[in-house]
Amino acid sequence: MRTGKFKKVLIALDYNPTAKKVAEVGFIFAKTMCAEITLLHVISDSLQYVSEKRFTVMGFAGYKNTVPLILNGMAELKKESLRFLDKSKQYLGDNTIQTVVKEGNLADSILNTAKLLHSDVIVMGSHSRKWMENIVLGSVTNEVLQHTSIPLFIIPTKKRS
């Protein structure tokens, strides 16, 4: 890693409403260093997108896990994911932000994208699940932390009591 400031920041976002906080904090972090920013969304399991629950995050209004996306295939799901990242970019107010959608294992895709883009730091959120949930479900953030060779900036997204 180069010494000095970070030049390329990768911000991983999911459709969770907490993505707004991750995007905002990651954006400020990157801007303080005049770094290039890439927003990443990983499609790990298309079945996770099946639901009729409505959501809005960073100007992106849609259905979390929209059924028609599944029916129209992965290409439509990727297109919708890019639309989500473009709305996030608009929300942050910076047209120089790059957007990338990947498909596959969440942690592997984040790590591979960071390597491919020569990112200096990865920014991602931690939903701060209870320890038992982390044991049973696993933690993408923890997996990235265990396998990364570059700094990881973790944004806690747990709601305060």
C-alpha positions in Angstrom: 0.0 0.0 0.0 1.2 3.5 -0.8 1.9 5.8 2.1 -0.1 9.0 2.5 -3.7 9.3 1.7 -6.1 6.8 0.2 -6.6 7.4 -3.5 -9.4 4.8 -4.2 -12.2 4.0 -1.9 -14.7 1.1 -2.5 -18.0 1.5 -0.7 -20.1 -1.7 -0.6 -23.9 -1.1 -0.3 -26.9 -3.4 0.1 -30.6 -2.6 -0.2 -30.9 -2.2 3.6 -32.0 1.3 4.6 -28.8 1.5 6.6 -27.0 1.8 3.3 -27.7 5.5 3.5 -25.5 5.9 6.5 -22.7 3.7 5.0 -22.8 5.8 1.8 -22.8 9.1 3.6 -20.0 8.3 6.0 -18.0 6.5 3.3 -18.5 9.5 0.9 -17.3 12.0 3.5 -14.3 9.8 4.4 -13.3 9.5 0.7 -13.8 13.2 0.0 -11.6 14.3 2.9 -8.8 12.6 1.0 -9.9 13.6 -2.6 -10.1 9.9 -3.3 -11.9 8.2 -6.3 -15.1 6.6 -5.1 -16.7 3.4 -6.4 -20.1 2.2 -5.1 -20.5 -1.6 -5.2 -23.6 -3.7 -4.9 -23.3 -7.5 -4.9 -26.1 -9.8 -5.9 -25.4 -13.0 -4.0 -28.8 -14.8 -4.1 -31.5 -13.7 -6.4 -34.1 -15.3 -4.1 -33.3 -12.6 -1.5 -34.9 -10.1 -3.9 -38.3 -11.8 -3.7 -40.8 -9.9 -1.5 -43.4 -7.2 -1.8 -42.0 -5.0 0.9 -41.7 -1.4 -0.2 -38.6 0.6 0.7 -36.9 3.9 -0.1 -33.2 4.7 0.4 -31.2 7.6 -0.9 -33.8 8.6 -3.5 -34.2 5.1 -4.7 -37.9 4.1 -4.3 -38.7 0.5 -5.2 -39.8 -2.8 -3.8 -37.2 -4.5 -1.7 -36.8 -7.8 -3.5 -39.3 -7.2 -6.3 -40.9 -10.3 -7.7 -40.8 -9.2 -11.4 -37.0 -8.9 -11.2 -36.8 -12.6 -10.6 -39.2 -13.3 -13.4 -37.2 -11.2 -15.9 -33.9 -12.8 -14.9 -30.5 -11.8 -13.7 -30.0 -9.1 -16.4 -33.0 -7.2 -15.1 -31.8 -7.6 -11.5 -28.4 -6.2 -12.4 -30.1 -3.3 -14.2 -32.2 -2.6 -11.2 -29.1 -2.8 -8.9 -27.3 -0.3 -11.2 -30.3 2.0 -11.0 -30.1 1.8 -7.2 -26.4 2.7 -7.3 -27.1 5.6 -9.7 -29.7 7.0 -7.4 -27.2 6.6 -4.5 -24.7 8.6 -6.6 -27.3 11.3 -7.3 -28.1 11.4 -3.6 -24.4 12.0 -2.7 -24.3 14.7 -5.4 -21.1 13.6 -7.2 -21.2 12.4 -10.8 -17.6 11.3 -10.7 -18.6 8.3 -8.5 -18.2 5.0 -10.3 -20.8 2.2 -9.9 -20.3 -1.6 -10.1 -22.7 -4.5 -9.7 -21.2 -8.0 -9.2 -22.8 -11.3 -8.8 -21.6 -14.1 -6.4 -20.5 -14.6 -2.8 -20.7 -11.3 -1.0 -17.3 -11.3 0.7 -15.4 -12.8 -2.3 -17.1 -10.3 -4.6 -16.2 -7.3 -2.4 -12.6 -8.5 -2.0 -12.2 -9.3 -5.7 -13.6 -6.0 -6.8 -11.3 -4.1 -4.4 -8.3 -6.0 -5.9 -9.5 -5.4 -9.5 -10.0 -1.7 -8.9 -6.7 -1.3 -6.9 -8.8 0.1 -4.0 -6.8 1.4 -1.0 -9.7 0.9 1.5 -13.0 -0.8 1.6 -16.0 0.8 3.4 -18.9 -1.3 4.5 -21.5 -1.4 7.2 -22.0 -3.9 10.0 -25.6 -4.5 11.0 -24.3 -5.5 14.4 -26.4 -8.6 14.8 -26.4 -10.5 18.1 -23.5 -12.9 18.5 -25.7 -16.0 18.1 -27.0 -14.7 14.8 -23.4 -14.1 13.6 -22.5 -17.7 14.5 -25.5 -19.1 12.7 -25.7 -16.7 9.8 -22.1 -15.7 9.5 -20.9 -12.1 9.0 -19.9 -10.7 5.6 -18.0 -7.9 7.3 -16.1 -10.4 9.4 -15.3 -12.5 6.4 -14.0 -9.5 4.5 -12.0 -8.5 7.6 -10.4 -11.9 7.8 -9.3 -12.0 4.2 -8.5 -8.5 3.2 -4.9 -7.2 2.8 -6.1 -3.5 2.7 -7.8 -1.4 5.4 -11.4 -1.9 6.1 -13.5 1.0 7.4 -16.6 -0.5 9.2 -19.6 1.7 9.7 -21.8 0.5 12.6 -25.4 0.7 11.5 -27.2 -0.7 14.6 -29.9 1.6 15.8 -29.2 3.2 19.2 -31.6 2.3 22.0 
